[in-house]
Amino acid sequence: MKKNKKMLWSIFALFIVLILIIAIGWYKNQAVFTTQTKTNARLSSSDQNQTSEKSSSSKSSVRSSTSTSTSSSSSSDLPQAHQSDWDLIIVNKNNPKGELNPPLAQVDGKDVNARIAQAAAAFLAAAKSIDPDEHFISGYRSVAYQSQLYNMYVAQEMSGDGTVNSTGKEISKAQAIQNVNTYSQPAGMSEHNTGLAIDMSTVDSLNASDPTVVQKVMAIAPHYGFVLHFQKGMEASTGVDYEDWHYRYVGVENATYMTAHHLSLEQYVALLPK
């Protein structure tokens, strides 16, 4: 009987020990699992942050690249031209020039710079297809001839038989000069001295041509390298009032850009490198 009790106690003790071993093992496993779970969570969070940072950096890089590209594109839109190019020379009150003596050729009975003779002839032919009455009124003028012409205009304005003062009443010379400066320039200040400017119209009177015809001729002018220089709204930069007949050769690429961006020659040249 005593032996049996001892055996039972031994079995019971072994059973208790076995339960304790199992319990300790389970507790350790749970601790390891919890630690791994927390570690994985931290790693996952770190990976997400890194991915987010990379994504943000990538987007920022793309935005920066796009901005740079846009800026570069804006600069590259300008034709490869320079202020010193022969066809972009500026002659006006702020940029007077002496006699330039350009090489000359005749087109429609008027002298023009020989380098633009072919373009001028083609432009005139295209203008005539719009209105057969289109013709050249003036082309190259020497400084000496411009001086004579300017003085004649002043005299006409003073007597009341001018373009602005057509009242028949006399005005002062100072007022006459002010009037003339709205449609003609003193000697050395007219771009007709370059041979690159032509006056072309259906009539021989300033701003008297059919406005519809003028608009159509203006529209085709850039195809031949010309622009209507003294346009409405550009008086502040050109220093000259609107003239429906004064075309200036600047080259096809320059004329196309100026027209597309509604720039006067003065405004356009200011954007170019020297």
Secondary structure, DSSP 8 states (H G I E B T S, - for coil): -HHHHHHHHHHHHHHHHHHHHHHHHHHHHHHHHHHHHHHHHHHHHHHHHHHHHHHHHHHHHHHHHHHHHHHHHHHHTS-S--TT-GGG---BTTB--------EEEETTEEEEGGGHHHHHHHHHHHHHH-TT-EEEE----HHHHHHHHHHHHHHHHHT-SSS--SS----HHHHHHHHTTT---TTS-GGGGT-EEEEESSSSTT-S-HHHHHHHHHHGGGGTEEESS-TT-HHHHSS---SSEEEE--HHHHHHHHHTT--HHHHHHTS--
